[in-house]
């Protein structure tokens, strides 16, 4: 998955809300429906997108599908962002030196 694809998946507000609810623990589709106040088909649609992108996985427990966050795509995103963080840090350090010289 490309970074652009990652941002397209994570750029949808309801998917971010789902991930926020999954951050603390695994949850069933029904639990997510209740917590989000969305319809079951809508939650399932967003979970499918997140699952296909690798951000979540699911298991069957009795007659429920239980979802959890998968860390690998977030680690890849963190790696990509770290390259830009170093760039920003260099520019901010240069700005700080410049401002210190102005005083």
Phi and psi in radians as a Rosetta constraint file:
Dihedral C 1 N 2 CA 2 C 2 CIRCULARHARMONIC -1.436 0.35
Dihedral N 2 CA 2 C 2 N 3 CIRCULARHARMONIC 2.889 0.35
Dihedral C 2 N 3 CA 3 C 3 CIRCULARHARMONIC -1.094 0.35
Dihedral N 3 CA 3 C 3 N 4 CIRCULARHARMONIC -0.647 0.35
Dihedral C 3 N 4 CA 4 C 4 CIRCULARHARMONIC -1.067 0.35
Dihedral N 4 CA 4 C 4 N 5 CIRCULARHARMONIC -0.780 0.35
Dihedral C 4 N 5 CA 5 C 5 CIRCULARHARMONIC -1.067 0.35
Dihedral N 5 CA 5 C 5 N 6 CIRCULARHARMONIC -0.729 0.35
Dihedral C 5 N 6 CA 6 C 6 CIRCULARHARMONIC -1.033 0.35
Dihedral N 6 CA 6 C 6 N 7 CIRCULARHARMONIC -0.825 0.35
Dihedral C 6 N 7 CA 7 C 7 CIRCULARHARMONIC -1.155 0.35
Dihedral N 7 CA 7 C 7 N 8 CIRCULARHARMONIC -0.584 0.35
Dihedral C 7 N 8 CA 8 C 8 CIRCULARHARMONIC -1.127 0.35
Dihedral N 8 CA 8 C 8 N 9 CIRCULARHARMONIC -0.733 0.35
Dihedral C 8 N 9 CA 9 C 9 CIRCULARHARMONIC -1.168 0.35
Dihedral N 9 CA 9 C 9 N 10 CIRCULARHARMONIC -0.833 0.35
Dihedral C 9 N 10 CA 10 C 10 CIRCULARHARMONIC -1.420 0.35
Dihedral N 10 CA 10 C 10 N 11 CIRCULARHARMONIC -0.193 0.35
Dihedral C 10 N 11 CA 11 C 11 CIRCULARHARMONIC -1.352 0.35
Dihedral N 11 CA 11 C 11 N 12 CIRCULARHARMONIC -0.095 0.35
Dihedral C 11 N 12 CA 12 C 12 CIRCULARHARMONIC -1.604 0.35
Dihedral N 12 CA 12 C 12 N 13 CIRCULARHARMONIC 2.182 0.35
Dihedral C 12 N 13 CA 13 C 13 CIRCULARHARMONIC -1.026 0.35
Dihedral N 13 CA 13 C 13 N 14 CIRCULARHARMONIC -0.712 0.35
Dihedral C 13 N 14 CA 14 C 14 CIRCULARHARMONIC -1.172 0.35
Dihedral N 14 CA 14 C 14 N 15 CIRCULARHARMONIC -0.590 0.35
Dihedral C 14 N 15 CA 15 C 15 CIRCULARHARMONIC -1.173 0.35
Dihedral N 15 CA 15 C 15 N 16 CIRCULARHARMONIC -0.673 0.35
Dihedral C 15 N 16 CA 16 C 16 CIRCULARHARMONIC -1.120 0.35
Dihedral N 16 CA 16 C 16 N 17 CIRCULARHARMONIC -0.684 0.35
Dihedral C 16 N 17 CA 17 C 17 CIRCULARHARMONIC -1.108 0.35
Dihedral N 17 CA 17 C 17 N 18 CIRCULARHARMONIC -0.715 0.35
Dihedral C 17 N 18 CA 18 C 18 CIRCULARHARMONIC -1.073 0.35
Dihedral N 18 CA 18 C 18 N 19 CIRCULARHARMONIC -0.798 0.35
Dihedral C 18 N 19 CA 19 C 19 CIRCULARHARMONIC -1.093 0.35
Dihedral N 19 CA 19 C 19 N 20 CIRCULARHARMONIC -0.655 0.35
Dihedral C 19 N 20 CA 20 C 20 CIRCULARHARMONIC -1.041 0.35
Dihedral N 20 CA 20 C 20 N 21 CIRCULARHARMONIC -0.718 0.35
Dihedral C 20 N 21 CA 21 C 21 CIRCULARHARMONIC -1.253 0.35
Dihedral N 21 CA 21 C 21 N 22 CIRCULARHARMONIC -0.506 0.35
Dihedral C 21 N 22 CA 22 C 22 CIRCULARHARMONIC -1.468 0.35
Dihedral N 22 CA 22 C 22 N 23 CIRCULARHARMONIC -0.246 0.35
Dihedral C 22 N 23 CA 23 C 23 CIRCULARHARMONIC -1.049 0.35
Dihedral N 23 CA 23 C 23 N 24 CIRCULARHARMONIC -0.652 0.35
Dihedral C 23 N 24 CA 24 C 24 CIRCULARHARMONIC -1.443 0.35
Dihedral N 24 CA 24 C 24 N 25 CIRCULARHARMONIC -0.602 0.35
Dihedral C 24 N 25 CA 25 C 25 CIRCULARHARMONIC -2.939 0.35
Dihedral N 25 CA 25 C 25 N 26 CIRCULARHARMONIC 2.932 0.35
Dihedral C 25 N 26 CA 26 C 26 CIRCULARHARMONIC -1.125 0.35
Dihedral N 26 CA 26 C 26 N 27 CIRCULARHARMONIC 2.626 0.35
Dihedral C 26 N 27 CA 27 C 27 CIRCULARHARMONIC -2.523 0.35
Dihedral N 27 CA 27 C 27 N 28 CIRCULARHARMONIC 2.602 0.35
Dihedral C 27 N 28 CA 28 C 28 CIRCULARHARMONIC -1.429 0.35
Dihedral N 28 CA 28 C 28 N 29 CIRCULARHARMONIC 2.859 0.35
Dihedral C 28 N 29 CA 29 C 29 CIRCULARHARMONIC -1.039 0.35
Dihedral N 29 CA 29 C 29 N 30 CIRCULARHARMONIC -0.773 0.35
Dihedral C 29 N 30 CA 30 C 30 CIRCULARHARMONIC -1.044 0.35
Dihedral N 30 CA 30 C 30 N 31 CIRCULARHARMONIC -0.712 0.35
Dihedral C 30 N 31 CA 31 C 31 CIRCULARHARMONIC -1.112 0.35
Dihedral N 31 CA 31 C 31 N 32 CIRCULARHARMONIC -0.745 0.35
Dihedral C 31 N 32 CA 32 C 32 CIRCULARHARMONIC -1.126 0.35
Dihedral N 32 CA 32 C 32 N 33 CIRCULARHARMONIC -0.691 0.35
Dihedral C 32 N 33 CA 33 C 33 CIRCULARHARMONIC -1.003 0.35
Dihedral N 33 CA 33 C 33 N 34 CIRCULARHARMONIC -0.833 0.35
Dihedral C 33 N 34 CA 34 C 34 CIRCULARHARMONIC -1.106 0.35
Dihedral N 34 CA 34 C 34 N 35 CIRCULARHARMONIC -0.779 0.35
Dihedral C 34 N 35 CA 35 C 35 CIRCULARHARMONIC -1.226 0.35
Dihedral N 35 CA 35 C 35 N 36 CIRCULARHARMONIC -0.596 0.35
Dihedral C 35 N 36 CA 36 C 36 CIRCULARHARMONIC -1.604 0.35
Dihedral N 36 CA 36 C 36 N 37 CIRCULARHARMONIC -0.307 0.35
Dihedral C 36 N 37 CA 37 C 37 CIRCULARHARMONIC 1.160 0.35
Dihedral N 37 CA 37 C 37 N 38 CIRCULARHARMONIC 0.553 0.35
Dihedral C 37 N 38 CA 38 C 38 CIRCULARHARMONIC -1.978 0.35
Dihedral N 38 CA 38 C 38 N 39 CIRCULARHARMONIC 2.885 0.35
Dihedral C 38 N 39 CA 39 C 39 CIRCULARHARMONIC -1.270 0.35
Dihedral N 39 CA 39 C 39 N 40 CIRCULARHARMONIC 2.721 0.35
Dihedral C 39 N 40 CA 40 C 40 CIRCULARHARMONIC -1.078 0.35
Dihedral N 40 CA 40 C 40 N 41 CIRCULARHARMONIC -0.749 0.35
Dihedral C 40 N 41 CA 41 C 41 CIRCULARHARMONIC -1.074 0.35
Dihedral N 41 CA 41 C 41 N 42 CIRCULARHARMONIC -0.650 0.35
Dihedral C 41 N 42 CA 42 C 42 CIRCULARHARMONIC -1.171 0.35
Dihedral N 42 CA 42 C 42 N 43 CIRCULARHARMONIC -0.783 0.35
Dihedral C 42 N 43 CA 43 C 43 CIRCULARHARMONIC -1.094 0.35
Dihedral N 43 CA 43 C 43 N 44 CIRCULARHARMONIC -0.779 0.35
Dihedral C 43 N 44 CA 44 C 44 CIRCULARHARMONIC -1.074 0.35
Dihedral N 44 CA 44 C 44 N 45 CIRCULARHARMONIC -0.667 0.35
Dihedral C 44 N 45 CA 45 C 45 CIRCULARHARMONIC -1.081 0.35
Dihedral N 45 CA 45 C 45 N 46 CIRCULARHARMONIC -0.803 0.35
Dihedral C 45 N 46 CA 46 C 46 CIRCULARHARMONIC -1.185 0.35
Dihedral N 46 CA 46 C 46 N 47 CIRCULARHARMONIC -0.664 0.35
Dihedral C 46 N 47 CA 47 C 47 CIRCULARHARMONIC -1.125 0.35
Dihedral N 47 CA 47 C 47 N 48 CIRCULARHARMONIC -0.639 0.35
Dihedral C 47 N 48 CA 48 C 48 CIRCULARHARMONIC -1.087 0.35
Dihedral N 48 CA 48 C 48 N 49 CIRCULARHARMONIC -0.772 0.35
Dihedral C 48 N 49 CA 49 C 49 CIRCULARHARMONIC -1.088 0.35
Dihedral N 49 CA 49 C 49 N 50 CIRCULARHARMONIC -0.792 0.35
Dihedral C 49 N 50 CA 50 C 50 CIRCULARHARMONIC -1.115 0.35
Dihedral N 50 CA 50 C 50 N 51 CIRCULARHARMONIC -0.675 0.35
Dihedral C 50 N 51 CA 51 C 51 CIRCULARHARMONIC -1.178 0.35
Dihedral N 51 CA 51 C 51 N 52 CIRCULARHARMONIC -0.802 0.35
Dihedral C 51 N 52 CA 52 C 52 CIRCULARHARMONIC -1.104 0.35
Dihedral N 52 CA 52 C 52 N 53 CIRCULARHARMONIC -0.522 0.35
Dihedral C 52 N 53 CA 53 C 53 CIRCULARHARMONIC -1.467 0.35
Dihedral N 53 CA 53 C 53 N 54 CIRCULARHARMONIC -0.126 0.35
Dihedral C 53 N 54 CA 54 C 54 CIRCULARHARMONIC 1.560 0.35
Dihedral N 54 CA 54 C 54 N 55 CIRCULARHARMONIC 0.051 0.35
Dihedral C 54 N 55 CA 55 C 55 CIRCULARHARMONIC -1.340 0.35
Dihedral N 55 CA 55 C 55 N 56 CIRCULARHARMONIC -0.443 0.35
Dihedral C 55 N 56 CA 56 C 56 CIRCULARHARMONIC -2.360 0.35
Dihedral N 56 CA 56 C 56 N 57 CIRCULARHARMONIC 2.783 0.35
Dihedral C 56 N 57 CA 57 C 57 CIRCULARHARMONIC -2.327 0.35
Dihedral N 57 CA 57 C 57 N 58 CIRCULARHARMONIC 2.928 0.35
Dihedral C 57 N 58 CA 58 C 58 CIRCULARHARMONIC -2.397 0.35
Dihedral N 58 CA 58 C 58 N 59 CIRCULARHARMONIC 2.790 0.35
Dihedral C 58 N 59 CA 59 C 59 CIRCULARHARMONIC -2.442 0.35
Dihedral N 59 CA 59 C 59 N 60 CIRCULARHARMONIC 2.774 0.35
Dihedral C 59 N 60 CA 60 C 60 CIRCULARHARMONIC -1.698 0.35
Dihedral N 60 CA 60 C 60 N 61 CIRCULARHARMONIC 2.290 0.35
Dihedral C 60 N 61 CA 61 C 61 CIRCULARHARMONIC -2.302 0.35
Dihedral N 61 CA 61 C 61 N 62 CIRCULARHARMONIC 1.940 0.35
Dihedral C 61 N 62 CA 62 C 62 CIRCULARHARMONIC 1.024 0.35
Dihedral N 62 CA 62 C 62 N 63 CIRCULARHARMONIC -2.074 0.35
Dihedral C 62 N 63 CA 63 C 63 CIRCULARHARMONIC -1.916 0.35
Dihedral N 63 CA 63 C 63 N 64 CIRCULARHARMONIC 0.369 0.35
Dihedral C 63 N 64 CA 64 C 64 CIRCULARHARMONIC -1.988 0.35
Dihedral N 64 CA 64 C 64 N 65 CIRCULARHARMONIC 2.626 0.35
Dihedral C 64 N 65 CA 65 C 65 CIRCULARHARMONIC -1.792 0.35
Dihedral N 65 CA 65 C 65 N 66 CIRCULARHARMONIC 2.152 0.35
Dihedral C 65 N 66 CA 66 C 66 CIRCULARHARMONIC -1.862 0.35
Dihedral N 66 CA 66 C 66 N 67 CIRCULARHARMONIC 2.263 0.35
Dihedral C 66 N 67 CA 67 C 67 CIRCULARHARMONIC -1.896 0.35
Dihedral N 67 CA 67 C 67 N 68 CIRCULARHARMONIC 2.602 0.35
Dihedral C 67 N 68 CA 68 C 68 CIRCULARHARMONIC -2.530 0.35
Dihedral N 68 CA 68 C 68 N 69 CIRCULARHARMONIC 2.756 0.35
Dihedral C 68 N 69 CA 69 C 69 CIRCULARHARMONIC -1.351 0.35
Dihedral N 69 CA 69 C 69 N 70 CIRCULARHARMONIC 2.470 0.35
Dihedral C 69 N 70 CA 70 C 70 CIRCULARHARMONIC -1.828 0.35
Dihedral N 70 CA 70 C 70 N 71 CIRCULARHARMONIC 2.206 0.35
Dihedral C 70 N 71 CA 71 C 71 CIRCULARHARMONIC -1.300 0.35
Dihedral N 71 CA 71 C 71 N 72 CIRCULARHARMONIC -0.443 0.35
Dihedral C 71 N 72 CA 72 C 72 CIRCULARHARMONIC -0.983 0.35
Dihedral N 72 CA 72 C 72 N 73 CIRCULARHARMONIC -0.850 0.35
Dihedral C 72 N 73 CA 73 C 73 CIRCULARHARMONIC -1.081 0.35
Dihedral N 73 CA 73 C 73 N 74 CIRCULARHARMONIC -0.552 0.35
Dihedral C 73 N 74 CA 74 C 74 CIRCULARHARMONIC -1.248 0.35
Dihedral N 74 CA 74 C 74 N 75 CIRCULARHARMONIC -0.616 0.35
Dihedral C 74 N 75 CA 75 C 75 CIRCULARHARMONIC -1.136 0.35
Dihedral N 75 CA 75 C 75 N 76 CIRCULARHARMONIC -0.710 0.35
Dihedral C 75 N 76 CA 76 C 76 CIRCULARHARMONIC -1.115 0.35
Dihedral N 76 CA 76 C 76 N 77 CIRCULARHARMONIC -0.717 0.35
Dihedral C 76 N 77 CA 77 C 77 CIRCULARHARMONIC -1.131 0.35
Dihedral N 77 CA 77 C 77 N 78 CIRCULARHARMONIC -0.735 0.35
Dihedral C 77 N 78 CA 78 C 78 CIRCULARHARMONIC -1.063 0.35
Dihedral N 78 CA 78 C 78 N 79 CIRCULARHARMONIC -0.724 0.35
Dihedral C 78 N 79 CA 79 C 79 CIRCULARHARMONIC -1.079 0.35
Dihedral N 79 CA 79 C 79 N 80 CIRCULARHARMONIC -0.792 0.35
Dihedral C 79 N 80 CA 80 C 80 CIRCULARHARMONIC -1.093 0.35
Dihedral N 80 CA 80 C 80 N 81 CIRCULARHARMONIC -0.784 0.35
Dihedral C 80 N 81 CA 81 C 81 CIRCULARHARMONIC -1.153 0.35
Dihedral N 81 CA 81 C 81 N 82 CIRCULARHARMONIC -0.558 0.35
Dihedral C 81 N 82 CA 82 C 82 CIRCULARHARMONIC -1.065 0.35
Dihedral N 82 CA 82 C 82 N 83 CIRCULARHARMONIC -0.560 0.35
Dihedral C 82 N 83 CA 83 C 83 CIRCULARHARMONIC -1.099 0.35
Dihedral N 83 CA 83 C 83 N 84 CIRCULARHARMONIC -0.701 0.35
Dihedral C 83 N 84 CA 84 C 84 CIRCULARHARMONIC -1.355 0.35
Dihedral N 84 CA 84 C 84 N 85 CIRCULARHARMONIC -0.539 0.35
Dihedral C 84 N 85 CA 85 C 85 CIRCULARHARMONIC -1.089 0.35
Dihedral N 85 CA 85 C 85 N 86 CIRCULARHARMONIC -0.724 0.35
Dihedral C 85 N 86 CA 86 C 86 CIRCULARHARMONIC -1.090 0.35
Dihedral N 86 CA 86 C 86 N 87 CIRCULARHARMONIC -0.709 0.35
Dihedral C 86 N 87 CA 87 C 87 CIRCULARHARMONIC -1.095 0.35
Dihedral N 87 CA 87 C 87 N 88 CIRCULARHARMONIC -0.819 0.35
Dihedral C 87 N 88 CA 88 C 88 CIRCULARHARMONIC -1.094 0.35
Dihedral N 88 CA 88 C 88 N 89 CIRCULARHARMONIC -0.716 0.35
Dihedral C 88 N 89 CA 89 C 89 CIRCULARHARMONIC -1.070 0.35
Dihedral N 89 CA 89 C 89 N 90 CIRCULARHARMONIC -0.732 0.35
Dihedral C 89 N 90 CA 90 C 90 CIRCULARHARMONIC -1.086 0.35
Dihedral N 90 CA 90 C 90 N 91 CIRCULARHARMONIC -0.765 0.35
Dihedral C 90 N 91 CA 91 C 91 CIRCULARHARMONIC -1.175 0.35
Dihedral N 91 CA 91 C 91 N 92 CIRCULARHARMONIC -0.697 0.35
Dihedral C 91 N 92 CA 92 C 92 CIRCULARHARMONIC -1.181 0.35
Dihedral N 92 CA 92 C 92 N 93 CIRCULARHARMONIC -0.653 0.35
Dihedral C 92 N 93 CA 93 C 93 CIRCULARHARMONIC -1.112 0.35
Dihedral N 93 CA 93 C 93 N 94 CIRCULARHARMONIC -0.719 0.35
Dihedral C 93 N 94 CA 94 C 94 CIRCULARHARMONIC -1.137 0.35
Dihedral N 94 CA 94 C 94 N 95 CIRCULARHARMONIC -0.709 0.35
Dihedral C 94 N 95 CA 95 C 95 CIRCULARHARMONIC -1.099 0.35
Dihedral N 95 CA 95 C 95 N 96 CIRCULARHARMONIC -0.747 0.35
Dihedral C 95 N 96 CA 96 C 96 CIRCULARHARMONIC -1.077 0.35
Dihedral N 96 CA 96 C 96 N 97 CIRCULARHARMONIC -0.756 0.35
Dihedral C 96 N 97 CA 97 C 97 CIRCULARHARMONIC -1.090 0.35
Dihedral N 97 CA 97 C 97 N 98 CIRCULARHARMONIC -0.750 0.35
Dihedral C 97 N 98 CA 98 C 98 CIRCULARHARMONIC -1.069 0.35
Dihedral N 98 CA 98 C 98 N 99 CIRCULARHARMONIC -0.787 0.35
Dihedral C 98 N 99 CA 99 C 99 CIRCULARHARMONIC -1.160 0.35
Dihedral N 99 CA 99 C 99 N 100 CIRCULARHARMONIC -0.631 0.35
Dihedral C 99 N 100 CA 100 C 100 CIRCULARHARMONIC -1.125 0.35
Dihedral N 100 CA 100 C 100 N 101 CIRCULARHARMONIC -0.634 0.35
Dihedral C 100 N 101 CA 101 C 101 CIRCULARHARMONIC -1.209 0.35
Dihedral N 101 CA 101 C 101 N 102 CIRCULARHARMONIC -0.470 0.35
Dihedral C 101 N 102 CA 102 C 102 CIRCULARHARMONIC -1.291 0.35
Dihedral N 102 CA 102 C 102 N 103 CIRCULARHARMONIC -0.385 0.35
